[in-house]
Amino acid sequence: MEPPSRTEHNPPLYQLIFEHMLKRLEQGEWQAHDKLPSIRHLALELEVHRLTVFRAYKMLCETGKVYVKDKSGYYVSPLKDELQLTVTNLSSSTSSSSSNSSNSSSSSNSSNSSSFADIQRIPAHFQFSQALIDPSLLPNLYLSDYVKKVFDLYPKLMGTYATVQGDEELREMLSQHFHEQMGIQLTAEEMLITSGAQQAIHLLAEMLVGPMDAVLIERPTYSIAMDVFRSRGARLLPVDITEEGYDLEQVESLMHKYKPRLFYMNPTHQNPTGYTVPSWQRKQLVELAERYNCLLIEDDAFRDIYFAEEPPLPLFAYDTFGKVVYIRSFSKYVAPGLRICAVACRKPLIDSLVSAKSLVDNGTPLLNQKIFLHYYTSPRLQQHLGKLRIALQIHKEIAEEQLAAAGWQWTSPQGGLNLWAKLPDGIKTQDLLQAAIGQSISFMPGPLFDPLGKFESWVRLSYSFTNETVLREGVGRLVRLAERFGDEKG
Ligand SMILES: Cc1ncc(COP(=O)(O)O)c(C=O)c1O
């Protein structure tokens, strides 16, 4: 391949290198997601300064044909057709789910998860689709200290199975902790350790839900939970969640009419909205659950990620009838890779859950449980949480500053990882996503969280995964893109 040459009248050198690389890309020298030569390598190859190559790569990124990964390098973007396919699949999956659904029920078995996973897989420099915390804000280095400590303390650790129910020391510690923090009376026998909250939801759905069983679910809701219940053939009955919580009359009338097996809820800093159900409703919900014999599955994955004030006590704290299953994952803010989650509920349900877990994997890896235990009981956890809350609040405010000037609407969350925002009038979330992906920006479109497949003008923007600089720039770009859309419509 001939390197670009420059004469007196030529455009600047970086422009020539940009065109040269563009040509090589068009000739198919690299495939989607292939890594391009490093800046250093290309500068040597073309005998130019590294900054010149850097400017050329920056221009390539601006065309959308190339994307950059932090500290890793420059990569070839997927073809427009590939992106188009993903977004089109998304549009058809959500529109079919909305046409299948009536106001009160949906028995559709179709899954949103492929589109959810597809969007998360699309490489984007401005990554706002993943409700994950930037790994550099997590205690990775400290955790490695505990790996060593755990092997010193339990030299035969890897030579044995964990018990199915979970490490007893860990269950003792967590039940004690739940008592001290939330006044919950619980024994270690009433707790199961699962590999993440997702496994807990899956086990419960397998045990409790069969074809056409009615299941109450928030609208909007955590998308994966919806898929899990759908995979069991459940009829999903949406319960609206707003910044004020639920409409308890709606909940009661659904319980009365459909006799649902369970109500899956994420009432504290909810995903995707960030809303928190007030404590007065929590007490009444437990009473309704008892009256209508409906189990409440309380997913509390974001309890510790609050900004100003601690959230209200979990519903589980008010449960004297054994009608609440409490799922407390520690994935998000300790270590997603450890997959540690505690599930608490009363007998006989806990015994059935343990049996179900034994069929799946015979216990969550003991090494992970011990690392988590020793980190969790160290003073480092509270220090980490204190810093993390500040960092995430700053992230949230940066994203909000960018949205504020542009006519987007949202309720400022008091915790969690996401902004649930309504686009300015006339803009469809899928159209915006398609254009945004071309600019290496990704977010989650509203319909993916809706059992009825609507919320077409809503987006979930996760502010926790990118660093502050990238967040500010990316949300700013997204807002400007939406403004251009608005201008074209107007
Ligand atoms: C509400 C909610 N529950 C559960 C999970 C998954 O948790 P885990 O990683 O422990 O499976 C998530 C992840 O985003 C979530 O948002």
The ligand as a Gaussian input file, in Angstrom:
#p B3LYP/6-31G(d) Opt

LIG

0 1
 C      -33.130000      -4.382000      39.035000
 C      -31.985000      -5.300000      38.750000
 N      -31.980000      -6.504000      39.303000
 C      -30.982000      -7.349000      39.080000
 C      -29.937000      -7.044000      38.238000
 C      -28.864000      -8.052000      37.965000
 O      -28.107000      -8.255000      39.074000
 P      -26.980000      -9.370000      39.106000
 O      -25.800000      -8.832000      38.363000
 O      -26.707000      -9.573000      40.532000
 O      -27.531000     -10.604000      38.439000
 C      -29.910000      -5.811000      37.626000
 C      -28.838000      -5.457000      36.712000
 O      -28.854000      -4.458000      36.033000
 C      -30.970000      -4.919000      37.893000
 O      -30.984000      -3.710000      37.324000

